Amino acid sequence: MTAQLDFDFPAYTRDSRGKYLRLLCEDDLIRAALAAAERRFASDAPFESLHVAADFLQLHFADLDREVFAAIFLDSCHRVIVYEEMFRGTIDGCSVHPREVVKRALKTGSALAVPSAA
């Protein structure tokens, strides 16, 4: 279960000297969260649980306007090899071809694939 955030205060961005520059909108916050997630998972830090994978995917799916099937391919130590949006659909559906997911998993040499759809 993920917590829903409700900001009762404005969020601002600051420059390198600490001076406040501008008010952040929700899209800016989502982009900042995605960048932080990318940095976190670009390192060799493994996924410690499915909750970490769910948070990662929730950030990636936050601003999509159509159905997407994606997979996170992990090595044997549960570190991210690659995150890939494999299939895109319409507003209410997406066709997925399992053999293509398996082929991609074999090509990346992954030990584990975390499939998801949004």
C-alpha positions as CSV (number, residue, x, y, z in Angstrom):
1,M,0.0,0.0,0.0
2,T,1.4,3.4,-0.9
3,A,0.7,6.6,0.9
4,Q,-1.0,9.4,-0.9
5,L,0.8,12.7,-0.5
6,D,-1.1,15.9,0.1
7,F,1.0,19.0,0.1
8,D,-0.4,21.7,2.3
9,F,2.7,23.8,1.6
10,P,4.2,25.0,-1.6
11,A,7.3,23.3,-2.9
12,Y,10.2,25.4,-4.2
13,T,13.4,24.8,-6.0
14,R,16.7,26.3,-5.0
15,D,19.9,27.1,-6.7
16,S,23.4,26.0,-5.6
17,R,23.7,28.9,-3.2
18,G,20.4,28.1,-1.5
19,K,18.3,30.9,-3.1
20,Y,14.7,30.0,-3.8
21,L,14.0,30.2,-7.5
22,R,10.4,29.2,-8.3
23,L,7.4,27.3,-7.2
24,L,7.3,23.7,-8.3
25,C,4.3,22.2,-10.0
26,E,3.2,18.6,-9.7
27,D,4.9,17.7,-13.0
28,D,8.2,19.1,-11.7
29,L,7.9,17.0,-8.6
30,I,7.2,13.9,-10.7
31,R,10.2,14.6,-12.9
32,A,12.4,15.2,-9.8
33,A,11.2,11.9,-8.3
34,L,11.8,10.0,-11.6
35,A,15.3,11.5,-11.7
36,A,16.0,10.4,-8.1
37,A,14.6,6.9,-8.9
38,E,16.9,6.7,-11.9
39,R,19.9,7.7,-9.9
40,R,19.0,5.2,-7.2
41,F,18.6,2.3,-9.6
42,A,21.4,3.3,-11.9
43,S,23.7,2.4,-9.0
44,D,24.3,-1.3,-8.1
45,A,21.8,-1.2,-5.3
46,P,19.6,-4.3,-5.5
47,F,15.8,-4.4,-5.2
48,E,15.3,-5.5,-1.7
49,S,11.6,-6.2,-2.0
50,L,8.7,-6.0,-4.4
51,H,7.7,-2.8,-2.7
52,V,10.8,-1.1,-4.1
53,A,9.9,-2.4,-7.6
54,A,6.3,-1.2,-7.1
55,D,7.6,2.3,-6.1
56,F,9.9,2.4,-9.1
57,L,7.1,1.4,-11.5
58,Q,4.6,3.8,-9.9
59,L,6.9,6.7,-10.7
60,H,7.5,5.5,-14.3
61,F,3.7,5.1,-14.8
62,A,2.7,8.4,-13.2
63,D,2.3,10.5,-16.3
64,L,1.3,7.9,-18.9
65,D,-1.8,8.7,-21.0
66,R,-2.3,5.1,-22.3
67,E,-1.8,1.5,-21.4
68,V,1.8,0.3,-21.2
69,F,3.3,-3.1,-20.5
70,A,6.8,-2.8,-19.0
71,A,9.3,-5.1,-17.5
72,I,12.3,-4.6,-15.2
73,F,15.0,-7.1,-16.0
74,L,17.2,-8.0,-13.0
75,D,20.4,-9.9,-12.6
76,S,20.9,-12.7,-10.1
77,C,21.7,-10.2,-7.3
78,H,18.4,-8.3,-8.1
79,R,20.2,-5.3,-9.6
80,V,18.5,-3.5,-12.5
81,I,19.9,-4.5,-15.9
82,V,17.3,-2.5,-17.8
83,Y,13.8,-1.1,-17.5
84,E,11.9,-1.3,-20.7
85,E,8.4,-0.3,-21.9
86,M,7.8,-3.1,-24.2
87,F,4.3,-2.6,-25.5
88,R,2.0,0.4,-25.8
89,G,-1.7,0.3,-26.3
90,T,-4.7,2.5,-26.3
91,I,-6.4,4.3,-23.4
92,D,-8.1,1.0,-22.3
93,G,-5.9,-1.9,-23.4
94,C,-2.6,-3.2,-24.5
95,S,-1.6,-6.4,-26.4
96,V,1.3,-8.3,-24.9
97,H,3.2,-11.0,-26.7
98,P,4.8,-13.3,-24.0
99,R,7.4,-14.7,-26.4
100,E,8.8,-11.2,-27.0
101,V,9.2,-10.7,-23.2
102,V,11.0,-14.1,-23.0
103,K,13.3,-13.2,-26.0
104,R,14.2,-9.9,-24.3
105,A,14.9,-11.6,-21.0
106,L,17.2,-14.0,-22.7
107,K,18.9,-11.3,-24.7
108,T,19.6,-9.2,-21.6
109,G,20.9,-12.2,-19.7
110,S,18.5,-11.4,-16.8
111,A,17.8,-13.9,-14.0
112,L,14.5,-12.3,-13.2
113,A,11.9,-10.2,-14.9
114,V,9.3,-8.1,-13.1
115,P,6.4,-7.6,-15.5
116,S,3.9,-4.8,-15.0
117,A,1.1,-3.0,-16.8
118,A,-0.5,0.3,-16.3
